[in-house]
Amino acid sequence: VKGALREAEKLQAELEDECEDMKAEMAEFEQQKEEAIQVAVKKADARFHQEVTVLRNALTKLKTQVAQTSEDNEARSEEAAILEEELMRAKEEKEELESLLADLREQLQNGTAALEE
């Protein structure tokens, strides 16, 4: 009986040692798991910030293009207004010249008619 008791105590001590070893392994595993999670979070955070930077740069570029397009459109609008004014002046000059031409034709006809008499 004493031999069995000693054997049981020995077995219990071995089991307790194994239990302590397993606890230590579990603690190490938990620490490794925590470190792996922290590394993954840092990598994800770095990727996120990199993507945010890319998006900000793209937004800045887009804003610049929109501003340039707006300036170009404003310049084109001003140019169109100037051309419209020039066109109006040209039409007015044409009407004046046509009126003058009609007057000259009339005077020429009157002069020709007077000479014929």
N, CA and C atoms as a LAMMPS dump frame, in Angstrom:
ITEM: TIMESTEP
0
ITEM: NUMBER OF ATOMS
351
ITEM: BOX BOUNDS ff ff ff
-5.0000000000000000e+02 5.0000000000000000e+02
-5.0000000000000000e+02 5.0000000000000000e+02
-5.0000000000000000e+02 5.0000000000000000e+02
ITEM: ATOMS id mol type element x y z
1 1 1 N 0.85 -1.187 0
2 1 2 C 0 0 0
3 1 3 C 0.89 1.242 0
4 2 1 N 1.961 1.174 0.856
5 2 2 C 2.836 2.325 0.898
6 2 3 C 3.472 2.56 -0.459
7 3 1 N 3.798 1.495 -1.155
8 3 2 C 4.4 1.605 -2.492
9 3 3 C 3.433 2.257 -3.456
10 4 1 N 2.164 1.883 -3.334
11 4 2 C 1.145 2.462 -4.219
12 4 3 C 0.939 3.917 -3.875
13 5 1 N 1.002 4.236 -2.601
14 5 2 C 0.828 5.616 -2.161
15 5 3 C 1.991 6.465 -2.679
16 6 1 N 3.187 5.933 -2.548
17 6 2 C 4.35 6.661 -3.06
18 6 3 C 4.241 6.858 -4.57
19 7 1 N 3.827 5.796 -5.225
20 7 2 C 3.663 5.864 -6.69
21 7 3 C 2.612 6.906 -7.036
22 8 1 N 1.53 6.979 -6.292
23 8 2 C 0.466 7.955 -6.531
24 8 3 C 0.992 9.362 -6.264
25 9 1 N 1.777 9.531 -5.206
26 9 2 C 2.347 10.845 -4.893
27 9 3 C 3.328 11.276 -5.981
28 10 1 N 4.1 10.316 -6.441
29 10 2 C 5.054 10.594 -7.514
30 10 3 C 4.303 10.997 -8.776
31 11 1 N 3.272 10.261 -9.095
32 11 2 C 2.448 10.549 -10.262
33 11 3 C 1.78 11.915 -10.111
34 12 1 N 1.308 12.215 -8.897
35 12 2 C 0.681 13.508 -8.637
36 12 3 C 1.702 14.631 -8.843
37 13 1 N 2.924 14.433 -8.36
38 13 2 C 3.975 15.445 -8.514
39 13 3 C 4.298 15.637 -9.989
40 14 1 N 4.366 14.539 -10.736
41 14 2 C 4.626 14.629 -12.172
42 14 3 C 3.502 15.381 -12.876
43 15 1 N 2.256 15.058 -12.504
44 15 2 C 1.098 15.73 -13.093
45 15 3 C 1.089 17.217 -12.741
46 16 1 N 1.458 17.545 -11.514
47 16 2 C 1.527 18.95 -11.11
48 16 3 C 2.617 19.676 -11.891
49 17 1 N 3.768 18.998 -12.096
50 17 2 C 4.846 19.59 -12.898
51 17 3 C 4.38 19.809 -14.343
52 18 1 N 3.711 18.8 -14.892
53 18 2 C 3.199 18.924 -16.253
54 18 3 C 2.171 20.049 -16.341
55 19 1 N 1.361 20.154 -15.309
56 19 2 C 0.347 21.216 -15.26
57 19 3 C 1.03 22.578 -15.232
58 20 1 N 2.074 22.712 -14.412
59 20 2 C 2.821 23.978 -14.341
60 20 3 C 3.482 24.278 -15.674
61 21 1 N 4.048 23.236 -16.318
62 21 2 C 4.663 23.418 -17.638
63 21 3 C 3.61 23.891 -18.65
64 22 1 N 2.422 23.279 -18.615
65 22 2 C 1.35 23.645 -19.543
66 22 3 C 0.874 25.072 -19.286
67 23 1 N 0.812 25.447 -17.994
68 23 2 C 0.429 26.823 -17.663
69 23 3 C 1.452 27.8 -18.223
70 24 1 N 2.733 27.451 -18.09
71 24 2 C 3.796 28.312 -18.606
72 24 3 C 3.709 28.394 -20.129
73 25 1 N 3.457 27.251 -20.777
74 25 2 C 3.309 27.237 -22.236
75 25 3 C 2.105 28.078 -22.667
76 26 1 N 1.001 27.966 -21.92
77 26 2 C -0.208 28.741 -22.228
78 26 3 C 0.068 30.232 -22.07
79 27 1 N 0.799 30.6 -21.023
80 27 2 C 1.129 32.011 -20.801
81 27 3 C 2.014 32.52 -21.948
82 28 1 N 2.983 31.704 -22.365
83 28 2 C 3.854 32.08 -23.478
84 28 3 C 3.041 32.195 -24.771
85 29 1 N 2.13 31.24 -24.981
86 29 2 C 1.263 31.277 -26.162
87 29 3 C 0.411 32.546 -26.162
88 30 1 N -0.146 32.89 -25.017
89 30 2 C -0.973 34.101 -24.9
90 30 3 C -0.145 35.34 -25.212
91 31 1 N 1.101 35.364 -24.708
92 31 2 C 1.98 36.497 -24.962
93 31 3 C 2.297 36.59 -26.465
94 32 1 N 2.605 35.447 -27.081
95 32 2 C 2.898 35.431 -28.522
96 32 3 C 1.672 35.866 -29.331
97 33 1 N 0.505 35.395 -28.882
98 33 2 C -0.736 35.761 -29.566
99 33 3 C -0.958 37.277 -29.469
100 34 1 N -0.742 37.829 -28.291
101 34 2 C -0.916 39.272 -28.058
102 34 3 C 0.062 40.06 -28.923
103 35 1 N 1.312 39.598 -28.995
104 35 2 C 2.315 40.274 -29.827
105 35 3 C 1.92 40.212 -31.301
106 36 1 N 1.433 39.061 -31.735
107 36 2 C 1.009 38.91 -33.132
108 36 3 C -0.163 39.838 -33.439
109 37 1 N -1.085 39.964 -32.503
110 37 2 C -2.23 40.868 -32.686
111 37 3 C -1.74 42.31 -32.78
112 38 1 N -0.809 42.689 -31.899
113 38 2 C -0.284 44.059 -31.922
114 38 3 C 0.437 44.355 -33.237
115 39 1 N 1.216 43.39 -33.737
116 39 2 C 1.91 43.567 -35.014
117 39 3 C 0.89 43.726 -36.14
118 40 1 N -0.146 42.883 -36.132
119 40 2 C -1.179 42.958 -37.169
120 40 3 C -1.916 44.297 -37.117
121 41 1 N -2.202 44.772 -35.905
122 41 2 C -2.887 46.058 -35.749
123 41 3 C -1.999 47.19 -36.259
124 42 1 N -0.699 47.146 -35.928
125 42 2 C 0.22 48.189 -36.397
126 42 3 C 0.309 48.187 -37.924
127 43 1 N 0.381 46.988 -38.516
128 43 2 C 0.444 46.903 -39.976
129 43 3 C -0.842 47.443 -40.607
130 44 1 N -1.977 47.052 -40.044
131 44 2 C -3.264 47.529 -40.569
132 44 3 C -3.372 49.04 -40.418
133 45 1 N -2.91 49.562 -39.286
134 45 2 C -2.938 51.005 -39.048
135 45 3 C -2.042 51.728 -40.055
136 46 1 N -0.866 51.182 -40.306
137 46 2 C 0.054 51.79 -41.275
138 46 3 C -0.56 51.773 -42.675
139 47 1 N -1.178 50.651 -43.058
140 47 2 C -1.836 50.566 -44.377
141 47 3 C -2.974 51.569 -44.468
142 48 1 N -3.74 51.688 -43.379
143 48 2 C -4.853 52.632 -43.358
144 48 3 C -4.355 54.059 -43.567
145 49 1 N -3.307 54.427 -42.824
146 49 2 C -2.77 55.783 -42.952
147 49 3 C -2.19 56.014 -44.353
148 50 1 N -1.595 54.97 -44.911
149 50 2 C -1.058 55.082 -46.269
150 50 3 C -2.202 55.3 -47.265
151 51 1 N -3.29 54.555 -47.121
152 51 2 C -4.44 54.716 -48.009
153 51 3 C -5.077 56.092 -47.831
154 52 1 N -5.148 56.565 -46.594
155 52 2 C -5.695 57.907 -46.337
156 52 3 C -4.831 58.951 -47.035
157 53 1 N -3.513 58.8 -46.953
158 53 2 C -2.603 59.74 -47.619
159 53 3 C -2.814 59.715 -49.128
160 54 1 N -2.943 58.529 -49.692
161 54 2 C -3.18 58.412 -51.136
162 54 3 C -4.5 59.095 -51.506
163 55 1 N -5.538 58.852 -50.717
164 55 2 C -6.836 59.461 -51
165 55 3 C -6.789 60.983 -50.843
166 56 1 N -6.087 61.452 -49.833
167 56 2 C -5.956 62.913 -49.647
168 56 3 C -5.231 63.535 -50.836
169 57 1 N -4.158 62.878 -51.282
170 57 2 C -3.418 63.394 -52.439
171 57 3 C -4.298 63.411 -53.686
172 58 1 N -5.08 62.352 -53.862
173 58 2 C -5.979 62.294 -55.016
174 58 3 C -7.035 63.391 -54.923
175 59 1 N -7.551 63.624 -53.724
176 59 2 C -8.55 64.679 -53.529
177 59 3 C -7.943 66.053 -53.81
178 60 1 N -6.729 66.278 -53.34
179 60 2 C -6.046 67.545 -53.605
180 60 3 C -5.845 67.742 -55.105
181 61 1 N -5.424 66.683 -55.779
182 61 2 C -5.225 66.754 -57.236
183 61 3 C -6.55 67.049 -57.929
184 62 1 N -7.613 66.396 -57.496
185 62 2 C -8.929 66.618 -58.087
186 62 3 C -9.387 68.046 -57.857
187 63 1 N -9.193 68.561 -56.638
188 63 2 C -9.57 69.953 -56.346
189 63 3 C -8.802 70.916 -57.236
190 64 1 N -7.511 70.634 -57.44
191 64 2 C -6.691 71.477 -58.306
192 64 3 C -7.209 71.443 -59.739
193 65 1 N -7.561 70.251 -60.207
194 65 2 C -8.092 70.119 -61.568
195 65 3 C -9.425 70.841 -61.705
196 66 1 N -10.271 70.731 -60.684
197 66 2 C -11.569 71.42 -60.714
198 66 3 C -11.356 72.931 -60.735
199 67 1 N -10.428 73.404 -59.918
200 67 2 C -10.136 74.844 -59.881
201 67 3 C -9.595 75.303 -61.228
202 68 1 N -8.713 74.514 -61.823
203 68 2 C -8.141 74.869 -63.13
204 68 3 C -9.233 74.877 -64.189
205 69 1 N -10.101 73.877 -64.149
206 69 2 C -11.204 73.809 -65.101
207 69 3 C -12.124 75.007 -64.922
208 70 1 N -12.368 75.379 -63.685
209 70 2 C -13.211 76.536 -63.39
210 70 3 C -12.57 77.806 -63.944
211 71 1 N -11.252 77.952 -63.726
212 71 2 C -10.55 79.117 -64.26
213 71 3 C -10.593 79.118 -65.785
214 72 1 N -10.388 77.94 -66.39
215 72 2 C -10.444 77.833 -67.854
216 72 3 C -11.829 78.207 -68.363
217 73 1 N -12.857 77.713 -67.681
218 73 2 C -14.228 78.031 -68.096
219 73 3 C -14.517 79.519 -67.954
220 74 1 N -14.011 80.119 -66.876
221 74 2 C -14.21 81.556 -66.667
222 74 3 C -13.523 82.341 -67.786
223 75 1 N -12.297 81.926 -68.125
224 75 2 C -11.558 82.593 -69.2
225 75 3 C -12.293 82.431 -70.524
226 76 1 N -12.827 81.238 -70.773
227 76 2 C -13.582 80.997 -72.01
228 76 3 C -14.853 81.842 -72.045
229 77 1 N -15.506 81.975 -70.885
230 77 2 C -16.712 82.791 -70.817
231 77 3 C -16.389 84.247 -71.134
232 78 1 N -15.289 84.739 -70.565
233 78 2 C -14.875 86.118 -70.843
234 78 3 C -14.536 86.28 -72.319
235 79 1 N -13.843 85.297 -72.866
236 79 2 C -13.48 85.327 -74.275
237 79 3 C -14.736 85.317 -75.145
238 80 1 N -15.715 84.497 -74.775
239 80 2 C -16.965 84.429 -75.526
240 80 3 C -17.704 85.762 -75.463
241 81 1 N -17.7 86.397 -74.296
242 81 2 C -18.366 87.697 -74.155
243 81 3 C -17.687 88.737 -75.05
244 82 1 N -16.358 88.733 -75.093
245 82 2 C -15.618 89.663 -75.955
246 82 3 C -15.948 89.405 -77.418
247 83 1 N -15.973 88.126 -77.807
248 83 2 C -16.294 87.787 -79.196
249 83 3 C -17.725 88.176 -79.557
250 84 1 N -18.642 88.019 -78.615
251 84 2 C -20.023 88.436 -78.862
252 84 3 C -20.102 89.941 -79.079
253 85 1 N -19.367 90.7 -78.262
254 85 2 C -19.339 92.159 -78.437
255 85 3 C -18.768 92.523 -79.802
256 86 1 N -17.679 91.874 -80.177
257 86 2 C -17.068 92.147 -81.478
258 86 3 C -18.03 91.792 -82.61
259 87 1 N -18.745 90.691 -82.452
260 87 2 C -19.725 90.284 -83.458
261 87 3 C -20.839 91.314 -83.576
262 88 1 N -21.319 91.829 -82.43
263 88 2 C -22.376 92.855 -82.444
264 88 3 C -21.868 94.101 -83.17
265 89 1 N -20.634 94.521 -82.848
266 89 2 C -20.054 95.699 -83.516
267 89 3 C -19.93 95.461 -85.016
268 90 1 N -19.496 94.268 -85.385
269 90 2 C -19.345 93.953 -86.804
270 90 3 C -20.699 93.98 -87.502
271 91 1 N -21.737 93.473 -86.841
272 91 2 C -23.091 93.513 -87.428
273 91 3 C -23.554 94.957 -87.594
274 92 1 N -23.296 95.78 -86.569
275 92 2 C -23.693 97.19 -86.646
276 92 3 C -22.955 97.889 -87.781
277 93 1 N -21.642 97.617 -87.896
278 93 2 C -20.865 98.212 -88.983
279 93 3 C -21.386 97.743 -90.337
280 94 1 N -21.737 96.479 -90.429
281 94 2 C -22.27 95.929 -91.68
282 94 3 C -23.557 96.641 -92.044
283 95 1 N -24.45 96.815 -91.041
284 95 2 C -25.716 97.507 -91.304
285 95 3 C -25.462 98.942 -91.755
286 96 1 N -24.501 99.621 -91.108
287 96 2 C -24.173 100.991 -91.498
288 96 3 C -23.627 101.028 -92.923
289 97 1 N -22.735 100.065 -93.239
290 97 2 C -22.156 100.017 -94.584
291 97 3 C -23.214 99.688 -95.626
292 98 1 N -24.126 98.781 -95.283
293 98 2 C -25.203 98.451 -96.217
294 98 3 C -26.097 99.668 -96.451
295 99 1 N -26.385 100.421 -95.386
296 99 2 C -27.189 101.625 -95.502
297 99 3 C -26.465 102.666 -96.362
298 100 1 N -25.169 102.845 -96.109
299 100 2 C -24.368 103.783 -96.895
300 100 3 C -24.323 103.364 -98.354
301 101 1 N -24.166 102.075 -98.6
302 101 2 C -24.134 101.547 -99.959
303 101 3 C -25.468 101.799 -100.656
304 102 1 N -26.567 101.59 -99.939
305 102 2 C -27.886 101.839 -100.522
306 102 3 C -28.033 103.319 -100.859
307 103 1 N -27.569 104.205 -99.978
308 103 2 C -27.628 105.645 -100.24
309 103 3 C -26.792 106.008 -101.468
310 104 1 N -25.589 105.425 -101.549
311 104 2 C -24.718 105.712 -102.691
312 104 3 C -25.339 105.217 -103.993
313 105 1 N -25.946 104.05 -103.946
314 105 2 C -26.612 103.524 -105.147
315 105 3 C -27.742 104.461 -105.578
316 106 1 N -28.469 104.913 -104.556
317 106 2 C -29.588 105.819 -104.863
318 106 3 C -29.059 107.121 -105.462
319 107 1 N -27.993 107.655 -104.897
320 107 2 C -27.403 108.89 -105.425
321 107 3 C -26.862 108.67 -106.829
322 108 1 N -26.257 107.473 -107.03
323 108 2 C -25.727 107.152 -108.348
324 108 3 C -26.841 107.059 -109.363
325 109 1 N -27.94 106.433 -108.972
326 109 2 C -29.087 106.328 -109.889
327 109 3 C -29.647 107.712 -110.17
328 110 1 N -29.76 108.53 -109.116
329 110 2 C -30.265 109.898 -109.305
330 110 3 C -29.311 110.703 -110.192
331 111 1 N -28.014 110.536 -109.991
332 111 2 C -27.032 111.247 -110.805
333 111 3 C -27.068 110.797 -112.246
334 112 1 N -27.227 109.484 -112.456
335 112 2 C -27.295 108.942 -113.787
336 112 3 C -28.564 109.424 -114.463
337 113 1 N -29.638 109.442 -113.733
338 113 2 C -30.935 109.901 -114.295
339 113 3 C -30.848 111.386 -114.659
340 114 1 N -30.15 112.17 -113.831
341 114 2 C -30.019 113.602 -114.089
342 114 3 C -29.173 113.843 -115.33
343 115 1 N -28.149 113.031 -115.538
344 115 2 C -27.303 113.165 -116.717
345 115 3 C -28.052 112.777 -117.989
346 116 1 N -28.9 111.807 -117.872
347 116 2 C -29.66 111.357 -119.029
348 116 3 C -30.646 112.42 -119.476
349 117 1 N -31.084 113.26 -118.662
350 117 2 C -32.071 114.276 -118.992
351 117 3 C -31.435 115.373 -119.688
